[in-house]
Amino acid sequence: LYIALLALWIVAFSMSYEVAIILRLTSAAGAFLYSTFLLKKREELKKGNIEGKYKTREWLVSALPFLVIGAGGTLNQQISTAILGLISTSKAVGLFDIARKGSTFVIFALVAVNLPLGPVVSNLYDNGKLDELKQTVTYSARLMLIIALPMSAFLIIFGYWPLSLFGDEFVEAHAALGILVMGQLANVAMGPVGLVLN
């Protein structure tokens, strides 16, 4: 929703950081309201003589490791920008950050394939089908790479165009974008490593 609103606004009007923040908040509020609507609709369908049983304390305790993992992931995403801010100018930080965010389009293939792959890997490992697991992971890694290659090539060659949508001064980040895209492509080429190790 956010990307759609952002694209429509860029095409129709001029962009500023205030507008980007408003669009982000609008899309988050829209997603929240729609999710609430779906949840209430589902609860209405389930109404009957069934009484809900909640184990809030147990759920909170079991959620703590996920909180730590999530916080670590967020820190990992932002640490390079923060370190650059300590040793360089705010302009360099801005250029690097937009290049870093642009390079994440390459790992879309990794995320898209990992979602349905998780249960398959778990099932094959649990049943001791290691040869089939190896074939599945190899096929998935190749599929990810095939999906990621065109996006990587586009961003490396024509990356100045999407960067220019944020302003002409961001075109300077094209070289950084190319380097980061190659790093993300290497990440995708390694396949679903994190998924398999977990």
N, C-alpha and C positions, 0 to 999 in steps of 0.2 A: 504494500500500500504506500509506504514511504517513498520507494523508488518511483512508483507511478506518479504520485503527486509532485515529486521533485522534477521529473522529466517534463510533465505538463507545464509546471511553473516556468522552467527554464525556456521552453519553447515559446510560451505566451508572454512572459514578462522578464524583467531583469532580476538577477539573483543577488542576494546579500546574506550575511550570516544570520541576521534577524529572521529573514524569511525561512531559511533552512531550519532554524530552531522551531519556528511556529509550525512548519510542515511536519517536522519530526514529532512534536507534541500532538498535533492533530491526528497523525496516523496511529500513534500509540493509544490515544483516547478512543479512536474508532475501533481498533483491534480489541481493546478492553471491553467496550460496550457490546461489540458483536459476540465476543466470547461469553460475556455475562448472559446475553440473550440465549445463546445456545445451551449454556449450562442450566438456566431456568427451564427451558423447554424440555431438556432431558429429565430434569428432576420431576417435572409435571407428569411425564410419561411413566415414571417409575413409582409414582405415588400409590400407596396401598396400605396394607397392614404391616409393612416391613419397617422396623425401627432401626435407625442408623446407629452404628456403634463406632465411636471415634477413640483412637488411642493417640491423642495429641502428643503426650510426652515421649512415647516411643518413636513416633514419626519425626519429632524434632531432633531426637538423639541420632536417629539413622540419617537425617538430612545433613548433619554437621560435616561429614566427610565431603559431601557434594558441594557444600558452601566453600570449603577450603579449596577444592579443585576448581570451582568457578572463579573464586577470587584470584587463585594462581594464574588461571588462564587470562583473566582481565589484566593482571599485572604484567604478564608475559607480552601481551599485545601492546601495552603502553610504555614499557620500560625503555625501549629503544628511543622513542620520542623524548622521554624525560631526560635521558642521558645526553642526547643531542642538545637539548635545551640548556644543559649545564655548561657545555663546551662550545656552543656556537650561537648564532643570532636567531632571533624569532622568525626571520624570513626563511632561514634554512630549515627551521623546525616545521614551518607551514608547508614548505615545498616537500620535505621528506614525508610528512604525515599524509598529504594527499596522494603521494606516490605509493606509500605503504597500503593505504586503503584501496587504491586502484588495483594493486597487485593481488588483492584477495579474491578478485573475480576469477583468477586462475584456479583456485582451490574449490570452486563451486562443484567441479566434477568429483572431487574427493568427498565432499559432504554429501552430494546427491547419491553416490554409489554406496557410501558407508551406511546410510540409513537403513536400506533394506538388507544390506549384507550382514549386519550384526547378528540377527537371529539365525541366519543360515550358518555362519561360522560357528556359533555356539552349539547348534544342533549337530553339525558334522563332527566337531571335536568331542562332544559328549558321547556320540555313538561310535567313536574310534575310527571314523572314516577319514584317516589322515591323507590318503592319496587324493580323494575327492576334494578335501579341504585345500590341498595344495593347488589343484587345478582351478578351483573356484577363485582363490585369492590371486593366482596368476592371471586368469581371465579378467578379473575385476581391475587389476593394476593396469592391464593393457587398455581396457575400456576407458579408465580414467585418463590415461595419457592421450588417447585418441580424441577425447572430448576437450581436454585442456590445451592441446597443441594449437588449434585455430585461434582460440582466445589469446594465447600467449603471443602468437605471431602478430595478431592484430595490434595488441598493446605495445609490442616492441617496435613495430614499423610505424603504425599510425597513432600511437599513444598521445601525441601532441593534440589530436582533435578532441578526445574526451576531456583532456586536461584544460583545453581552451574554453570549455563550457563554464568553468568556474572563474574564468578571467584570464586575460592574455599573459599576466605575470606568472601563472601556474605552468605555462608551457616549458619553463626552465626545468621543471621536475621530470621531463621526459627521459633523461639519461638515468636518473635514479629509479624511475618506474621500470625501465628496461632491465636493470640489474636485479631489482626485487622480483620482477616477473620470472626471470631465469631461476632465481632461488626457489620460488613457489612451484615452478615447473619441475625442478629436481625433487621437491617435496612430493608432488603428485606422482612422479615416476617411480618413487619408492613403494607406492601402493598403500594399502590400508594397514600400515605397520602398527599404529596405536591400537587399532581395533583387534588385530590378531594377538598382540601381546597382552591385552586385557582379557 
